[in-house]
Every structure is written in C-alpha cells, then in structure tokens.
Amino acid sequence: MHKIWHFQIVAGTVTNGSRKRKQLTPTGCNEPFKDRYWCPKKQWFTKESCPFANKRECENYALMCGGIL
C-alpha cells in the first residue's frame, strides 16, 4: 500500500510530498507546518506546540511517567 501523504525530516531538510524546505528547529520537535506542529516521537502533528524544551526532556518525561499521551 502506498502512502497518500508523507512528511519527513532528513539532514536539515523538511520534505512534504514533493515540496522541500530548510528545517526551522534544531531537533525537528515542534517543526511548524501550517497551523500544526510536528512531533517526531509520535510521528504525527499536534494542535499545540510541545511544552518540552527539547527531545531529551520529552524522553525523560516519558521514562518517569510511563508515556506521553
């Protein structure tokens, strides 16, 4: 089965289908796309930006609390 739509970040480049642009955030967390924010941990978009300062903080929270909703 083929993907209808694909979003990825590789080597500082954000790819959305055939469109490409430079990555705006250093870790890829909260990478803006229209009115949503990319979460590399969930591999999907969220309505609000992540409250964590970086990916390490997110991972530490998940280890301490058992997961992120």
N, CA, C and O atoms as a CHARMM CRD file, in Angstrom:
* protein
*
  276
    1    1 MET  N      0.84100  -1.17800   0.00000 PROA 1      0.00000
    2    1 MET  CA     0.00000   0.00000   0.00000 PROA 1      0.00000
    3    1 MET  C      0.88800   1.24300   0.00000 PROA 1      0.00000
    4    1 MET  O      1.84200   1.32000   0.77400 PROA 1      0.00000
    5    2 HSD  N      0.59200   2.18800  -0.83500 PROA 2      0.00000
    6    2 HSD  CA     1.35500   3.42400  -0.94100 PROA 2      0.00000
    7    2 HSD  C      0.79300   4.47800  -0.00600 PROA 2      0.00000
    8    2 HSD  O     -0.40700   4.52100   0.26300 PROA 2      0.00000
    9    3 LYS  N      1.69000   5.32900   0.48500 PROA 3      0.00000
   10    3 LYS  CA     1.26300   6.43300   1.33200 PROA 3      0.00000
   11    3 LYS  C      0.67300   7.52600   0.45200 PROA 3      0.00000
   12    3 LYS  O      1.18400   7.82000  -0.62800 PROA 3      0.00000
   13    4 ILE  N     -0.40300   8.11500   0.93000 PROA 4      0.00000
   14    4 ILE  CA    -1.02300   9.21800   0.19900 PROA 4      0.00000
   15    4 ILE  C     -0.23800  10.50100   0.44200 PROA 4      0.00000
   16    4 ILE  O     -0.07700  11.32500  -0.45900 PROA 4      0.00000
   17    5 TRP  N      0.24300  10.65800   1.66200 PROA 5      0.00000
   18    5 TRP  CA     0.92200  11.87800   2.05100 PROA 5      0.00000
   19    5 TRP  C      2.09100  11.52900   2.94300 PROA 5      0.00000
   20    5 TRP  O      1.95000  10.67000   3.81400 PROA 5      0.00000
   21    6 HSD  N      3.24400  12.16000   2.76300 PROA 6      0.00000
   22    6 HSD  CA     4.44100  11.80900   3.52100 PROA 6      0.00000
   23    6 HSD  C      5.16500  13.06500   3.99600 PROA 6      0.00000
   24    6 HSD  O      5.42700  13.96900   3.20200 PROA 6      0.00000
   25    7 PHE  N      5.48700  13.12500   5.28500 PROA 7      0.00000
   26    7 PHE  CA     6.23200  14.22700   5.89500 PROA 7      0.00000
   27    7 PHE  C      7.45700  13.63200   6.56400 PROA 7      0.00000
   28    7 PHE  O      7.33300  12.69500   7.35300 PROA 7      0.00000
   29    8 GLN  N      8.63900  14.15700   6.26400 PROA 8      0.00000
   30    8 GLN  CA     9.84900  13.65700   6.90900 PROA 8      0.00000
   31    8 GLN  C     10.89500  14.75100   7.01700 PROA 8      0.00000
   32    8 GLN  O     10.86700  15.74300   6.28900 PROA 8      0.00000
   33    9 ILE  N     11.82700  14.54300   7.95400 PROA 9      0.00000
   34    9 ILE  CA    12.94300  15.46200   8.15200 PROA 9      0.00000
   35    9 ILE  C     14.22600  14.65200   8.02900 PROA 9      0.00000
   36    9 ILE  O     14.46300  13.72200   8.79900 PROA 9      0.00000
   37   10 VAL  N     15.04700  15.01500   7.05500 PROA 10     0.00000
   38   10 VAL  CA    16.30800  14.31100   6.82000 PROA 10     0.00000
   39   10 VAL  C     17.39200  15.34700   6.54300 PROA 10     0.00000
   40   10 VAL  O     17.26200  16.18200   5.64900 PROA 10     0.00000
   41   11 ALA  N     18.45900  15.27500   7.32400 PROA 11     0.00000
   42   11 ALA  CA    19.64600  16.12600   7.12200 PROA 11     0.00000
   43   11 ALA  C     19.30100  17.60900   6.98100 PROA 11     0.00000
   44   11 ALA  O     19.80500  18.28500   6.08400 PROA 11     0.00000
   45   12 GLY  N     18.44300  18.10700   7.86800 PROA 12     0.00000
   46   12 GLY  CA    18.12000  19.52600   7.87800 PROA 12     0.00000
   47   12 GLY  C     17.13800  19.97700   6.81900 PROA 12     0.00000
   48   12 GLY  O     16.93100  21.17800   6.64000 PROA 12     0.00000
   49   13 THR  N     16.52500  19.03500   6.10900 PROA 13     0.00000
   50   13 THR  CA    15.54700  19.36900   5.08000 PROA 13     0.00000
   51   13 THR  C     14.20000  18.73400   5.42100 PROA 13     0.00000
   52   13 THR  O     14.11900  17.53500   5.68900 PROA 13     0.00000
   53   14 VAL  N     13.16000  19.53700   5.40800 PROA 14     0.00000
   54   14 VAL  CA    11.80100  19.05800   5.65000 PROA 14     0.00000
   55   14 VAL  C     11.17100  18.76100   4.29900 PROA 14     0.00000
   56   14 VAL  O     11.13300  19.61900   3.41700 PROA 14     0.00000
   57   15 THR  N     10.67600  17.53800   4.14500 PROA 15     0.00000
   58   15 THR  CA    10.05000  17.13500   2.89400 PROA 15     0.00000
   59   15 THR  C      8.58000  16.83600   3.13900 PROA 15     0.00000
   60   15 THR  O      8.22600  16.05900   4.02500 PROA 15     0.00000
   61   16 ASN  N      7.74200  17.46200   2.34500 PROA 16     0.00000
   62   16 ASN  CA     6.30500  17.25500   2.40700 PROA 16     0.00000
   63   16 ASN  C      5.85200  16.93300   0.99300 PROA 16     0.00000
   64   16 ASN  O      5.63200  17.83100   0.18100 PROA 16     0.00000
   65   17 GLY  N      5.71400  15.64500   0.70500 PROA 17     0.00000
   66   17 GLY  CA     5.40400  15.23400  -0.66100 PROA 17     0.00000
   67   17 GLY  C      6.56400  15.60500  -1.56800 PROA 17     0.00000
   68   17 GLY  O      7.69000  15.16100  -1.34500 PROA 17     0.00000
   69   18 SER  N      6.30400  16.41200  -2.58600 PROA 18     0.00000
   70   18 SER  CA     7.37000  16.84200  -3.49800 PROA 18     0.00000
   71   18 SER  C      7.97400  18.18700  -3.08900 PROA 18     0.00000
   72   18 SER  O      8.93800  18.63900  -3.70800 PROA 18     0.00000
   73   19 ARG  N      7.42600  18.82900  -2.06300 PROA 19     0.00000
   74   19 ARG  CA     7.94500  20.11100  -1.59000 PROA 19     0.00000
   75   19 ARG  C      9.05900  19.90900  -0.57500 PROA 19     0.00000
   76   19 ARG  O      9.02700  18.97000   0.22000 PROA 19     0.00000
   77   20 LYS  N     10.05400  20.80900  -0.61100 PROA 20     0.00000
   78   20 LYS  CA    11.16700  20.75700   0.33300 PROA 20     0.00000
   79   20 LYS  C     11.43300  22.15600   0.85400 PROA 20     0.00000
   80   20 LYS  O     11.23200  23.14900   0.15500 PROA 20     0.00000
   81   21 ARG  N     11.89600  22.21500   2.11700 PROA 21     0.00000
   82   21 ARG  CA    12.31300  23.48100   2.71000 PROA 21     0.00000
   83   21 ARG  C     13.32200  23.19500   3.80500 PROA 21     0.00000
   84   21 ARG  O     13.45700  22.05200   4.24400 PROA 21     0.00000
   85   22 LYS  N     14.03200  24.22200   4.25000 PROA 22     0.00000
   86   22 LYS  CA    15.02200  24.08000   5.30700 PROA 22     0.00000
   87   22 LYS  C     14.31300  23.85600   6.64400 PROA 22     0.00000
   88   22 LYS  O     13.26500  24.44600   6.90900 PROA 22     0.00000
   89   23 GLN  N     14.89000  23.00900   7.47100 PROA 23     0.00000
   90   23 GLN  CA    14.36200  22.74400   8.80900 PROA 23     0.00000
   91   23 GLN  C     14.49300  24.00500   9.65800 PROA 23     0.00000
   92   23 GLN  O     15.54500  24.64400   9.64900 PROA 23     0.00000
   93   24 LEU  N     13.44000  24.37500  10.39500 PROA 24     0.00000
   94   24 LEU  CA    13.44800  25.60000  11.18200 PROA 24     0.00000
   95   24 LEU  C     13.86100  25.38400  12.63400 PROA 24     0.00000
   96   24 LEU  O     14.35300  26.30900  13.28000 PROA 24     0.00000
   97   25 THR  N     13.66800  24.18300  13.15100 PROA 25     0.00000
   98   25 THR  CA    14.02300  23.88700  14.54000 PROA 25     0.00000
   99   25 THR  C     15.24100  22.96800  14.57300 PROA 25     0.00000
  100   25 THR  O     15.42100  22.16000  13.66200 PROA 25     0.00000
  101   26 PRO  N     16.08200  23.07300  15.60200 PROA 26     0.00000
  102   26 PRO  CA    17.31300  22.27600  15.61900 PROA 26     0.00000
  103   26 PRO  C     17.09900  20.76800  15.74800 PROA 26     0.00000
  104   26 PRO  O     17.90600  19.99900  15.22700 PROA 26     0.00000
  105   27 THR  N     16.03400  20.32000  16.42800 PROA 27     0.00000
  106   27 THR  CA    15.84600  18.88700  16.66000 PROA 27     0.00000
  107   27 THR  C     14.70000  18.28100  15.86300 PROA 27     0.00000
  108   27 THR  O     14.54400  17.06000  15.84900 PROA 27     0.00000
  109   28 GLY  N     13.89700  19.10600  15.20100 PROA 28     0.00000
  110   28 GLY  CA    12.73600  18.59800  14.47600 PROA 28     0.00000
  111   28 GLY  C     11.47900  18.60000  15.31900 PROA 28     0.00000
  112   28 GLY  O     10.37600  18.45200  14.79300 PROA 28     0.00000
  113   29 CYS  N     11.63700  18.76800  16.63600 PROA 29     0.00000
  114   29 CYS  CA    10.47200  18.88100  17.51900 PROA 29     0.00000
  115   29 CYS  C      9.78500  20.22200  17.26200 PROA 29     0.00000
  116   29 CYS  O     10.44700  21.24600  17.09300 PROA 29     0.00000
  117   30 ASN  N      8.47100  20.20600  17.23400 PROA 30     0.00000
  118   30 ASN  CA     7.67700  21.41400  17.01700 PROA 30     0.00000
  119   30 ASN  C      7.95000  22.08000  15.67200 PROA 30     0.00000
  120   30 ASN  O      7.78300  23.29200  15.53600 PROA 30     0.00000
  121   31 GLU  N      8.36000  21.31500  14.70000 PROA 31     0.00000
  122   31 GLU  CA     8.58500  21.85600  13.35400 PROA 31     0.00000
  123   31 GLU  C      7.22400  22.30800  12.82100 PROA 31     0.00000
  124   31 GLU  O      6.32800  21.47800  12.66900 PROA 31     0.00000
  125   32 PRO  N      7.04600  23.60000  12.53400 PROA 32     0.00000
  126   32 PRO  CA     5.73200  24.09000  12.11000 PROA 32     0.00000
  127   32 PRO  C      5.35300  23.65300  10.70400 PROA 32     0.00000
  128   32 PRO  O      6.19100  23.59000   9.80400 PROA 32     0.00000
  129   33 PHE  N      4.08200  23.35500  10.54000 PROA 33     0.00000
  130   33 PHE  CA     3.51000  23.04800   9.22800 PROA 33     0.00000
  131   33 PHE  C      2.07500  23.53900   9.24600 PROA 33     0.00000
  132   33 PHE  O      1.21100  22.95300   9.90000 PROA 33     0.00000
  133   34 LYS  N      1.83300  24.62100   8.52100 PROA 34     0.00000
  134   34 LYS  CA     0.53400  25.29600   8.52800 PROA 34     0.00000
  135   34 LYS  C      0.19000  25.64800   9.96500 PROA 34     0.00000
  136   34 LYS  O      0.95600  26.37600  10.59500 PROA 34     0.00000
  137   35 ASP  N     -0.91400  25.17500  10.51500 PROA 35     0.00000
  138   35 ASP  CA    -1.28300  25.52800  11.89200 PROA 35     0.00000
  139   35 ASP  C     -1.04100  24.37500  12.86300 PROA 35     0.00000
  140   35 ASP  O     -1.67600  24.31300  13.91500 PROA 35     0.00000
  141   36 ARG  N     -0.13300  23.46500  12.52300 PROA 36     0.00000
  142   36 ARG  CA     0.17800  22.29800  13.35100 PROA 36     0.00000
  143   36 ARG  C      1.67300  22.23600  13.63500 PROA 36     0.00000
  144   36 ARG  O      2.46400  22.96800  13.04000 PROA 36     0.00000
  145   37 TYR  N      2.05000  21.34400  14.56200 PROA 37     0.00000
  146   37 TYR  CA     3.45400  21.17200  14.94700 PROA 37     0.00000
  147   37 TYR  C      3.81600  19.70100  14.86900 PROA 37     0.00000
  148   37 TYR  O      3.06700  18.85100  15.35100 PROA 37     0.00000
  149   38 TRP  N      4.95000  19.39300  14.27000 PROA 38     0.00000
  150   38 TRP  CA     5.40600  18.02100  14.08700 PROA 38     0.00000
  151   38 TRP  C      6.01000  17.48100  15.37500 PROA 38     0.00000
  152   38 TRP  O      6.81500  18.15500  16.01800 PROA 38     0.00000
  153   39 CYS  N      5.62700  16.27500  15.75000 PROA 39     0.00000
  154   39 CYS  CA     6.20900  15.58300  16.89500 PROA 39     0.00000
  155   39 CYS  C      6.92600  14.34000  16.37400 PROA 39     0.00000
  156   39 CYS  O      6.26800  13.39400  15.94200 PROA 39     0.00000
  157   40 PRO  N      8.27500  14.32100  16.40500 PROA 40     0.00000
  158   40 PRO  CA     8.99800  13.16600  15.88800 PROA 40     0.00000
  159   40 PRO  C      8.75400  11.89500  16.71300 PROA 40     0.00000
  160   40 PRO  O      8.86400  10.78900  16.18300 PROA 40     0.00000
  161   41 LYS  N      8.42900  12.03600  17.98200 PROA 41     0.00000
  162   41 LYS  CA     8.16500  10.86900  18.82400 PROA 41     0.00000
  163   41 LYS  C      6.86900  10.17300  18.39400 PROA 41     0.00000
  164   41 LYS  O      6.82900   8.94700  18.29700 PROA 41     0.00000
  165   42 LYS  N      5.81600  10.94700  18.13800 PROA 42     0.00000
  166   42 LYS  CA     4.52700  10.39000  17.71600 PROA 42     0.00000
  167   42 LYS  C      4.48000  10.14900  16.21300 PROA 42     0.00000
  168   42 LYS  O      3.62400   9.41100  15.72400 PROA 42     0.00000
  169   43 GLN  N      5.40700  10.77600  15.47700 PROA 43     0.00000
  170   43 GLN  CA     5.41400  10.72900  14.01400 PROA 43     0.00000
  171   43 GLN  C      4.10200  11.27000  13.44800 PROA 43     0.00000
  172   43 GLN  O      3.55300  10.73900  12.48200 PROA 43     0.00000
  173   44 TRP  N      3.61000  12.35300  14.08600 PROA 44     0.00000
  174   44 TRP  CA     2.37800  12.98200  13.63900 PROA 44     0.00000
  175   44 TRP  C      2.34100  14.41700  14.10900 PROA 44     0.00000
  176   44 TRP  O      3.25300  14.86500  14.80400 PROA 44     0.00000
  177   45 PHE  N      1.30000  15.14500  13.74200 PROA 45     0.00000
  178   45 PHE  CA     1.15800  16.55100  14.07500 PROA 45     0.00000
  179   45 PHE  C      0.28300  16.75600  15.30700 PROA 45     0.00000
  180   45 PHE  O     -0.62900  15.97200  15.57100 PROA 45     0.00000
  181   46 THR  N      0.57300  17.82600  16.06300 PROA 46     0.00000
  182   46 THR  CA    -0.23300  18.20000  17.21300 PROA 46     0.00000
  183   46 THR  C     -0.79000  19.59000  16.98300 PROA 46     0.00000
  184   46 THR  O     -0.24100  20.36400  16.19900 PROA 46     0.00000
  185   47 LYS  N     -1.87900  19.90600  17.66700 PROA 47     0.00000
  186   47 LYS  CA    -2.51500  21.22100  17.50400 PROA 47     0.00000
  187   47 LYS  C     -1.71700  22.32100  18.20000 PROA 47     0.00000
  188   47 LYS  O     -1.69000  23.46400  17.74400 PROA 47     0.00000
  189   48 GLU  N     -1.06600  21.96300  19.31100 PROA 48     0.00000
  190   48 GLU  CA    -0.29300  22.92900  20.08200 PROA 48     0.00000
  191   48 GLU  C      1.16800  22.50500  20.11300 PROA 48     0.00000
  192   48 GLU  O      1.48200  21.32000  20.00000 PROA 48     0.00000
  193   49 SER  N      2.05200  23.47300  20.26600 PROA 49     0.00000
  194   49 SER  CA     3.46400  23.12700  20.33000 PROA 49     0.00000
  195   49 SER  C      3.75200  22.36000  21.61700 PROA 49     0.00000
  196   49 SER  O      3.05500  22.51700  22.61900 PROA 49     0.00000
  197   50 CYS  N      4.76900  21.54600  21.57500 PROA 50     0.00000
  198   50 CYS  CA     5.16400  20.70000  22.69500 PROA 50     0.00000
  199   50 CYS  C      5.65700  21.56800  23.86200 PROA 50     0.00000
  200   50 CYS  O      6.36100  22.55300  23.63600 PROA 50     0.00000
  201   51 PRO  N      5.30100  21.21900  25.09300 PROA 51     0.00000
  202   51 PRO  CA     5.74200  22.01500  26.24800 PROA 51     0.00000
  203   51 PRO  C      7.20300  21.77100  26.64500 PROA 51     0.00000
  204   51 PRO  O      7.74800  22.50800  27.46600 PROA 51     0.00000
  205   52 PHE  N      7.83700  20.74800  26.07400 PROA 52     0.00000
  206   52 PHE  CA     9.21400  20.42300  26.44300 PROA 52     0.00000
  207   52 PHE  C     10.20500  21.26700  25.65200 PROA 52     0.00000
  208   52 PHE  O      9.95600  21.63400  24.50400 PROA 52     0.00000
  209   53 ALA  N     11.32900  21.56600  26.28800 PROA 53     0.00000
  210   53 ALA  CA    12.35100  22.41200  25.66200 PROA 53     0.00000
  211   53 ALA  C     13.09400  21.69200  24.54400 PROA 53     0.00000
  212   53 ALA  O     13.54800  22.32500  23.59100 PROA 53     0.00000
  213   54 ASN  N     13.22000  20.36400  24.65700 PROA 54     0.00000
  214   54 ASN  CA    13.94600  19.59800  23.63700 PROA 54     0.00000
  215   54 ASN  C     13.52000  18.13600  23.68900 PROA 54     0.00000
  216   54 ASN  O     12.72300  17.74000  24.54000 PROA 54     0.00000
  217   55 LYS  N     14.05400  17.34800  22.77800 PROA 55     0.00000
  218   55 LYS  CA    13.67400  15.94100  22.67000 PROA 55     0.00000
  219   55 LYS  C     14.11300  15.13700  23.89800 PROA 55     0.00000
  220   55 LYS  O     13.41600  14.21100  24.31200 PROA 55     0.00000
  221   56 ARG  N     15.24900  15.48300  24.47300 PROA 56     0.00000
  222   56 ARG  CA    15.75400  14.79500  25.66900 PROA 56     0.00000
  223   56 ARG  C     14.77700  14.97000  26.84000 PROA 56     0.00000
  224   56 ARG  O     14.50400  14.01500  27.56700 PROA 56     0.00000
  225   57 GLU  N     14.26100  16.16700  27.01800 PROA 57     0.00000
  226   57 GLU  CA    13.29400  16.44200  28.08300 PROA 57     0.00000
  227   57 GLU  C     12.02600  15.60900  27.88200 PROA 57     0.00000
  228   57 GLU  O     11.45800  15.09300  28.84500 PROA 57     0.00000
  229   58 CYS  N     11.59600  15.48500  26.66000 PROA 58     0.00000
  230   58 CYS  CA    10.43400  14.67400  26.30400 PROA 58     0.00000
  231   58 CYS  C     10.67700  13.20900  26.65800 PROA 58     0.00000
  232   58 CYS  O      9.81500  12.55300  27.24200 PROA 58     0.00000
  233   59 GLU  N     11.86200  12.69800  26.29800 PROA 59     0.00000
  234   59 GLU  CA    12.20200  11.30500  26.58200 PROA 59     0.00000
  235   59 GLU  C     12.29400  11.04900  28.08300 PROA 59     0.00000
  236   59 GLU  O     11.85400  10.00200  28.55700 PROA 59     0.00000
  237   60 ASN  N     12.86200  11.99700  28.83900 PROA 60     0.00000
  238   60 ASN  CA    12.95300  11.85900  30.29400 PROA 60     0.00000
  239   60 ASN  C     11.56500  11.81100  30.92500 PROA 60     0.00000
  240   60 ASN  O     11.31900  11.01300  31.83000 PROA 60     0.00000
  241   61 TYR  N     10.67300  12.65000  30.45900 PROA 61     0.00000
  242   61 TYR  CA     9.29500  12.65500  30.97100 PROA 61     0.00000
  243   61 TYR  C      8.62900  11.30300  30.69300 PROA 61     0.00000
  244   61 TYR  O      7.96300  10.74900  31.56700 PROA 61     0.00000
  245   62 ALA  N      8.80200  10.78700  29.50900 PROA 62     0.00000
  246   62 ALA  CA     8.21500   9.50100  29.14400 PROA 62     0.00000
  247   62 ALA  C      8.76600   8.37600  30.02500 PROA 62     0.00000
  248   62 ALA  O      8.01900   7.48500  30.42900 PROA 62     0.00000
  249   63 LEU  N     10.07100   8.41300  30.32300 PROA 63     0.00000
  250   63 LEU  CA    10.67300   7.39500  31.20100 PROA 63     0.00000
  251   63 LEU  C     10.12000   7.48200  32.62400 PROA 63     0.00000
  252   63 LEU  O      9.84300   6.45800  33.24800 PROA 63     0.00000
  253   64 MET  N      9.96100   8.70200  33.13400 PROA 64     0.00000
  254   64 MET  CA     9.48500   8.88100  34.51000 PROA 64     0.00000
  255   64 MET  C      7.99400   8.58700  34.65900 PROA 64     0.00000
  256   64 MET  O      7.55900   8.04300  35.67400 PROA 64     0.00000
  257   65 CYS  N      7.22100   8.94700  33.64700 PROA 65     0.00000
  258   65 CYS  CA     5.76000   8.85300  33.76800 PROA 65     0.00000
  259   65 CYS  C      5.15300   7.66400  33.01000 PROA 65     0.00000
  260   65 CYS  O      3.96300   7.38200  33.15100 PROA 65     0.00000
  261   66 GLY  N      5.94200   6.99200  32.23500 PROA 66     0.00000
  262   66 GLY  CA     5.43400   5.81500  31.53600 PROA 66     0.00000
  263   66 GLY  C      4.88000   6.07900  30.15300 PROA 66     0.00000
  264   66 GLY  O      4.41600   5.14800  29.49500 PROA 66     0.00000
  265   67 GLY  N      4.91400   7.29800  29.69700 PROA 67     0.00000
  266   67 GLY  CA     4.44900   7.57300  28.33900 PROA 67     0.00000
  267   67 GLY  C      3.92300   8.97700  28.19000 PROA 67     0.00000
  268   67 GLY  O      3.77300   9.72000  29.16000 PROA 67     0.00000
  269   68 ILE  N      3.64600   9.32100  26.95300 PROA 68     0.00000
  270   68 ILE  CA     3.09900  10.63300  26.62200 PROA 68     0.00000
  271   68 ILE  C      1.82500  10.40900  25.84200 PROA 68     0.00000
  272   68 ILE  O      1.79100   9.59600  24.91900 PROA 68     0.00000
  273   69 LEU  N      0.80000  11.10800  26.19900 PROA 69     0.00000
  274   69 LEU  CA    -0.48300  10.97700  25.50100 PROA 69     0.00000
  275   69 LEU  C     -0.55200  11.84800  24.28800 PROA 69     0.00000
  276   69 LEU  O     -1.56600  11.85500  23.59000 PROA 69     0.00000
